[in-house]
Amino acid sequence: MKHYKAYAKVNIFLKITGIRGGYHEIISRFMRVDSLYDELSFMPKQSGEDFEIIGSFSCETKQNTIYKAYVALLDSLKPEQAHSLEQLMQKYGVAVVKNIPAFAGLGGGSSDAATFLKMCNEVLHLGLSQNTLASIGVKVGADVAFFVYGYKSANVSGIGEVVEEFKEEPLDIEVFTPSIEISTPKVYGVYRESFYNPIDGFKVKRLKKTTSLEILKNMSAHEANDLFKPALEVYKELKNHYKQGYYFSGSGSSFFRARERIVEKNG
């Protein structure tokens, strides 16, 4: 049975641009991390559950983003396609080899959901476009659309649903994740209470045109990610893990840097 890679991402920068209906709007550069990925495949069921995820997850099946992607996909299909999907999931479970840490700002759950949507589309010959899959994915989570498109680098805006490919040389990203489980809603809550300072449209335009390498050479970790300070406020132990030259991904807890090329350019 074919294995599908669900890649991690890092946020080269993440800036808040405003608030829409209770959600924070962002501008961010997502970059795929080719060296870190989960592996998904369909595998004959091992239990009598209606929907089976085979792998080590701390959450209930119905809380899992893969299950949520299944429900969102089912809701959007024509009756005969929905029947095919239900039949597939009666025979097979989704086997997941989990390598991307959870609660880490690396998009693991979103990437798994996007990969599941693409697997179903391919295996069942559903013929859904990337745009359609992305719009289904947004119902599961804001970051899912980026992983559906499969870009190596992209400017992501809105609440995460607007994804524009950014053509640049991919960086060799090194990631380390402290064993701190971060609550994204908590970090955003503290940001809104104590750090709310959305950037203006001119800065957004400039950031969208700037290469990831330039961002990492010219911005500090605090400047690049609006959620770093609020995360440090909520999870004070993060400070013990921060190393000079590293950047903060998403709402955390992962730190990353680009290897080799930054050294070459500076050297």
Summary of the structure (lengths in Angstrom):
residues: 267
radius of gyration: 18.8
end to end distance: 46.3
largest distance: 60.1
contacts: 859
relative contact order: 0.18
helix: 41%
strand: 26%
